Structures are given as structure tokens and as C-alpha cells.
Amino acid sequence: MKKIVIAALVTLAASSSMAGQNNVGSCGWGSKLFEGKSGVVNQVLAVTTNGTSGNQTFGISFGTSGCTQDGVVSSSWKTAMYIDGNRVALARDAAAGQGESLNVLADVMGVKDADRALFASTIKANFASVFANDQIASNLKAVLAANEQLAGYAAVI
């Protein structure tokens, strides 16, 4: 009995850590069943639903259950970490509308070459809004979301 309890706790801890990393994804039955619900419990249930039924793997492979085959894996935590660690350089480059830190941010966010110039000019034009306070990532997300061509990149922040 003790081994079963320990195994259950280890499984729950592993599931919780996956949920905390937002591994639910945006597709699969679990993400649809628990859409709009927040919290660790709902994320664990969504991950468990996708994992036990194998539907997310199938959905990604065949483009079903709200999954796509574009091959893009986004990570909002990388973007947020980069922004937090490079605030001063980003502010300098954003004000100029060009620079290494702005290019790296575009790389981290997966901005396509065709969108790079618009990305940089949009950040420059909205410098006061983006760097208005310590919530740079949230501010940048709002600015990008307001631009029809760049709105898709707001999801990786």
C-alpha cells in the first residue's frame, strides 16, 4: 500500500510540474475539455486526458483535434526570460528601432524575416507604451496583439 501511495504522489508531482510548464498545448481533447479553466488541477486533468488517450499525438500527426502541423513550438517563458534579462539593451534598441537585442528578441519569438522590419518599427513607434512600466512583456504583448500582421507573435509572450 505504501508503494502505491508513493507512486501516486510521484505521478501527481510529475503531472503538476508538466502542468506548471503549460504543456497542455492548444490542441487535443484535454485542452478542449478544459478550455478556459485555469489552475494546476485543470491543467493536470487536460494533460492526463491528452496523454492517456494519445489524441494529442494523433492530432499533431494528422492535423485534427485543433492541432496543426506547422512545426512551431513556442515558449513564452523563454521570451519573458530574455526580456527580463535584457531590459536596458532592449530599451536602447527599441528606441532606435534596430539593434542586436531587438534582433535576438525577434529570433526568440520566432518572428519571420518578412515581419522583422514591421516588428522593429512597431516596437519603436510604441516605445512609450512598451516601456511604460516594469511589465514590458505584457505591454509588448498588447502592442503586438493590436497589430493585425504581428498579432500571432503576441502568443509567445
N, C-alpha and C positions, 0 to 999 in steps of 0.2 A: 504494500500500500504506500509506503514511504517513497519508493522509487517512482510510482505513478504520480504522486503529488509533485515531486521534484521535476519529473519530465514535463508535467503540465505547466509548471512555473517557468521552466526554461523555454518552452514553446511560446508561452504568453509574452515573456520578455523579448524573445526574438521577433515576434509579431509586432510588439509595441515599438521596438526600435525601427522596424521597417516602416511602420505607420508614421512615426515621427519624422522620417525622411521623406514622407509624402510619396511612397512607392505605389499608391493606389493607381496612379496614372489617370488618364482621361478616357479610358475605354474599358470594356469588359463588363460583364453583368454586375460585378460588385460596385463599380463606380456608378452604374445606372441605378441600382437598387438604393444606394446610399447617397445619391446626388444631393448636394445642398446641405448635407448634415456634417457637422464638424465634431471634433473630439477624437481622442485616441480610440475609444470603443468602436465608433463608426468606421474609422479607418482600418482598424484590425478586422472588423467584420467584412469590409469591402475587399481587403487583401486576401482574407481567408476564402471568400466566395470565389474570387478570381483564381486563386492558387489551387483550391481543391477541385474545381471543375475543369481547369485547364482552358477556360474560354478566352482568357486574355491572350494567351499564346496563339490560339487558333485565330482570334480576331485580328491580331497583328499580322499573322501569316497570310490571311485571306481578305483583309480589309473589312471585316464585319464587326458587329457589336460596338460601333462607334470608334473603332481603331483605324489608323491609317498606316500606309506603308511608306511614308516619306523618309523614314530612317532618321528622323531628327529626334534626339533625346535631349531635352532641355533640363537645365538645373538652375533653379532660381537661387539656391544658396551660393553657388559659385559667383554669380553676378553680384549678389549682395556683399559677399566677402571681398570681391575685387573693389567695389565702390567704397566700402568702409576702409580698406587698406590704402586707398589711393585718392582720398578726398582732395588734398591740396593740388596734386598734379592734374586731376580731373577738372577741378575748378579752373585752373590756368588754361588748360587745353580747350575746355568748353567755351570759355570766354573768347578764345581765338578762333574757335570752330575747326580746329585741327590740332594734331599732335599725337605723340606716341601713346599716351594713356587713353586717349579717346579711341584710337585705333584698336588698342587691346580690349577696351570695353566692347567695341563692336565685334571683335573676334569671340570674346567670351559669350556674348549674347547671340552669336550666330547670324549677325547681320550680313545679308548678301552683298556682294560687290556692287550690284546695281543700286542698292539702297544706301550705300555708305555716305555719299555726298549729302543726301537729304537728311540722314541720321545726324550728321555733324552740324549741318545748318539749322536743323530743328532744335537741337540742344543749345546752340549758340543763341538763336532767336528767343529761346525760353530760359536763358541763363538765370534770370532773377527768380523765376518760378522753381526751377530745379534745385537751386542752391539757396532757397529762401530760409531753410532751417536745417536741422540735423537729419531730416527724413529724406535724404537725397534719393534713395532707391524708390520710395513711394512717390515722390514728386516726379521723378523721371518716368515712372510707370504711367502716371496720369498724363504727362505731356505726350508720350508715345501713343497711348490709347486714343488720344484726341485727334491723331493724325491717321487718316484712312489708310495710307500706304505703309505706315510704320506700326499700326495697331497690333499686328501679330507679334511683334517683338516685346510688347508690354508683358506678355505671358511669362517670359523668362526672368522677370524681376521679382 
